[in-house]
Amino acid sequence: MTQPSDPLLQDLLDTLGEEVVFNGDRIPGKARSDESRTGHAMPLIYLRPRTVAEVSEALRLCNAARWPVTIQGGMTGLAGGANPEAGDVALSLDRLAGVEEIDRDAGAITVWAGTVLETAQKAAEEAGFLLPIDLGARGSCQIGGNLANNAGGVRVISHGVTRDNVLGLEAVLADGTVISSLNKMQKNNTGYDLKQLFIGSEGTLGVITRAVLKLKPLGEGRETCLCAVDNYESAVSLLHAARKGMAGLSAYEVMWRVFFEFSSKAEGLRFFEETPPFVVLIEQTSAASIEAFLETAFEQELISDAVIAQSEKQRLDFWKVREGYALDHLPDLMNYDVSLPIGDLDAYSKAVTDEMLAAYPQAHVSVFGHMGDSNIHLCISVGKADEADHHAVDAIVYDHVRLYRGAVSAEHGVGRLKRAYLGHSRSPEEIALMRRIKAALDPNGILNPGRVLPAEG
Ligand SMILES: Cc1cc2nc3c(=O)[nH]c(=O)nc-3n(C[C@H](O)[C@H](O)[C@H](O)COP(=O)(O)OP(=O)(O)OC[C@H]3O[C@@H](n4cnc5c(N)ncnc54)[C@H](O)[C@@H]3O)c2cc1C
């Protein structure tokens, strides 16, 4: 790709002005990379539109010039999707922010795409509602990024993924056409559900500018516990028992022994005499007590020990261990985010660990995950790693995903980092159909090129 012609920069400046169009030293360093820290190039032009009309004008001009556009939200993504190529136009949604409306009757909140998730959560809470979308990056990620990535997070077990919490959406196509479908109704069967095309498309089909999200009642209480579990079968049975017997089950997070031991030691926290093979963090938000449920689980020998958080500090300590931030200090940590049928999660983890330790005897391999959502995260470090090591580890992790008919991404998206492995989880026919949809909506291929779909040929 050559440098953008002066005419494009001039057209953008003439149409949108210097307050929206940035180049050279005026481009902020954060435009280089998302949280995967794999972006190394700065965009040539950086746009900060303030209105949908400005987004539309910007795309119309870039499309006419056939110029690649990288869409940037809160830059917390972990798949390299928001990382520009040198020479790209980067379009940031950060100024298109704020809560437009909370409709109590409809149980719906209308927000601009650049709104930080936590801001929208707080606005909902002040109005007496729960905005169910929630993830660790809530303080920086944006609603538009959450939708573009169909984010998962910690409330999926009770409220589904982001896609399940969207009523309406507005997006701008590559040619500047605005598709405004700000539906507030729970039911609407009038033709294709177009919003679902944009949700999870990782910015390859359109720029999301606004969304109508579902609001739910706030929980009446909160209790959190850690359960020691002796084997995987019991962890699965405990999940089913919690789903059946716990009114407000809101989190069911499983930590395999290596992960729990590493993370709790690093945080200087100790909850059990001996580290059990599995530790399950359960949270519920009903007014009922968790104790009766745990007593039954003991009697049925599903758990061998349990600790109920006695204070907010202890609850946060449980979550600190589960977040596993200490693992980030392992050299060249590789994070994987895969989905498999729940019954196969442990066998898969064992198979990957065995092959990893055969190839790299010094490797750290630990596992935790949102088990109720059939999603686990693998944290792998082989020490200082070069490109060949990254490829070798990717191949081990993803080849086993293919064997188990799983998904190479459960929630972080495909982005740039997993596009070569899309064929491990999707058939050639599915990928061909994705290409046809992409060509129909973005015939010049200007929106987030080099993401999601594998390279052709
Ligand atoms: C500490 C931490 C915890 C995390 N926990 C979770 C988790 O539990 N679950 C989970 O799913 N993810 C998690 N993530 C990953 C990340 O936060 C999510 O993917 C989030 O949804 C990305 O939002 P963002 O605004 O930062 O998007 P960005 O990183 O800016 O962009 C992500 C992708 O979306 C595109 N995009 C952004 N905005 C728009 C828009 N308005 N229109 C069209 N395309 C757009 C970008 O081009 C890019 O391809 C975590 C990340 C961190 C750092």
The ligand as an ORCA input file, in Angstrom:
! r2SCAN-3c Opt
* xyz 0 1
  C      -8.374     -7.012     31.389
  C      -9.199     -7.467     30.228
  C     -10.266     -8.322     30.427
  C     -11.047     -8.760     29.355
  N     -12.089     -9.597     29.595
  C     -12.857     -9.998     28.571
  C     -13.952    -10.884     28.801
  O     -14.205    -11.328     29.915
  N     -14.721    -11.214     27.746
  C     -14.481    -10.744     26.484
  O     -15.225    -11.067     25.558
  N     -13.419     -9.934     26.235
  C     -12.618     -9.546     27.232
  N     -11.558     -8.715     26.981
  C     -11.275     -8.281     25.596
  C     -11.893     -6.890     25.224
  O     -12.033     -6.089     26.370
  C     -13.243     -7.049     24.541
  O     -13.092     -7.720     23.313
  C     -13.965     -5.714     24.260
  O     -15.267     -5.996     23.809
  C     -13.250     -4.839     23.233
  O     -13.836     -3.544     23.265
  P     -12.981     -2.255     22.824
  O     -13.896     -1.079     22.801
  O     -11.770     -2.127     23.646
  O     -12.626     -2.653     21.332
  P     -11.241     -2.483     20.491
  O     -10.153     -3.260     21.130
  O     -10.991     -1.041     20.249
  O     -11.686     -3.169     19.139
  C     -12.007     -4.532     19.081
  C     -12.518     -4.857     17.662
  O     -13.774     -4.233     17.427
  C     -13.688     -3.282     16.345
  N     -14.494     -2.136     16.754
  C     -14.332     -1.370     17.886
  N     -15.322     -0.455     17.961
  C     -16.101     -0.633     16.861
  C     -17.275      0.003     16.371
  N     -17.847      1.029     17.007
  N     -17.813     -0.441     15.199
  C     -17.268     -1.478     14.542
  N     -16.148     -2.114     14.953
  C     -15.583     -1.692     16.095
  C     -12.202     -3.001     16.174
  O     -11.902     -2.647     14.858
  C     -11.602     -4.348     16.570
  O     -11.652     -5.233     15.481
  C     -10.739     -8.306     28.038
  C      -9.646     -7.446     27.827
  C      -8.872     -7.045     28.903
  C      -7.719     -6.119     28.625
*
